[in-house]
Amino acid sequence: MTRCQLITAAGTMIKSDFPAKWPQFMNQIMTCLASDNAETWSSSLLVFYTLVQHYEYKKVEDRGPMDDVMVVILPLLQQRFMQLFAHDDSDQSALIQKQILKIFHAYTQVRSDDIRLHEKTNFLIVEYFSFILAFKFYQLKQWHHGSIYVV
């Protein structure tokens, strides 16, 4: 309950203060994502998701701060996702992976053709989702042959 209220409060602050009055927000998120604590990742991703949602349906010219943030944070999100995907099959890991995918989806769903990221970041995104799709295809193929059950 307290965590939910704190995330809601942070979201309100982000909407009114980022980037002009809260320029250190991204450094704080990056610090949290750089930690080794999965609970910290989860909370910081929920707060970050409120930022992405705030910019989700804005005009292209108004999304500059979000684009600048995503250039920096997408490689870290990709790294965290792959780390969890490959080495941690816990429920908490699945929730964090889901949150990362929700962030990416919210960022790209409205204007995927207008996204202005660095070439390296675009490559990471394609690599990231190609891996996920290939793995899921493999699981479905195995399931179809009766080897495993995929939910």
Number of C-alpha atoms within 10 A of each C-alpha: 5 7 9 12 10 13 19 15 12 17 21 15 14 19 14 11 14 18 14 9 11 12 11 12 15 17 10 12 18 17 13 19 21 13 11 9 10 16 14 16 23 20 19 18 23 22 20 22 20 19 22 23 16 17 19 20 15 12 10 14 7 11 16 14 13 17 18 12 13 22 17 15 17 19 18 15 22 21 14 19 20 16 13 18 16 8 9 12 10 10 9 14 21 15 12 22 22 13 19 22 16 17 22 18 14 18 22 15 11 13 13 10 8 9 15 15 15 12 10 10 18 16 12 16 16 10 12 17 13 12 13 13 11 11 12 13 12 12 16 17 13 14 14 12 10 9 11 12 11 10 5
